[in-house]
Each structure stands twice: as C-alpha cells, then as structure tokens.
C-alpha cells in the first residue's frame, strides 16, 4: 500500500509523509529550504 501511494504522489509531484499525529499527508513540495544538514562534527567556535 505504501509503495503504491508513494509512487502516485511522485507521479503527480507531491510530497507524501506521516505527520507527528500519525496521519498520512500529501501536499505540494515546499520550495523554500528550511534547514540544510552537512556532514561534519557540528558548529565550530573560535
């Protein structure tokens, strides 16, 4: 079931995920980047 739903969401350019309440949500992709994670050991202070 999940793979079929995910395939459908990708075919119509939507984002599919479970929210914190356990509800399946399909929405438009957010175009704004909220966070960027890079490999490393965290923030370096000087």
C-alpha positions as a printed Julia matrix, in Angstrom:
46×3 Matrix{Float64}:
  0.0    0.0     0.0
  2.75   2.47    0.98
  4.75   1.9    -2.21
  1.65   2.45   -4.38
  0.76   5.68   -2.53
  4.36   6.9    -2.75
  4.5    6.09   -6.46
  1.26   8.01   -7.03
  2.5   11.03   -5.07
  5.74  11.12   -7.05
  3.91  10.83  -10.37
  1.89  13.97   -9.59
  4.84  15.82   -7.98
  3.51  15.76   -4.4
  5.17  15.08   -1.05
  3.8   12.15    0.96
  4.58  11.63    4.66
  3.13  10.78    8.06
  2.85  13.78   10.37
  3.5   13.7    14.11
 -0.08  12.58   14.81
  0.32   9.55   12.53
 -1.88  10.94    9.76
 -0.83  10.39    6.15
 -0.42  13.76    4.43
  0.01  14.53    0.72
  0.95  18.08   -0.13
  2.79  20.23   -2.64
  6.55  20.27   -2.24
  7.84  23.21   -0.27
 10.14  25.24   -2.48
 11.75  27.07    0.44
 14.63  25.34    2.19
 14.15  25.3     5.95
 17.31  23.51    7.08
 20.46  22.26    5.41
 22.45  19.49    7.05
 26.08  18.98    6.13
 28.45  16.23    7.23
 30.86  17.14    9.99
 31.16  17.49   13.73
 28.81  20.37   14.35
 29.4   24.07   14.64
 32.97  25.19   15.19
 33.52  28.07   17.6
 36.59  30.27   17.59
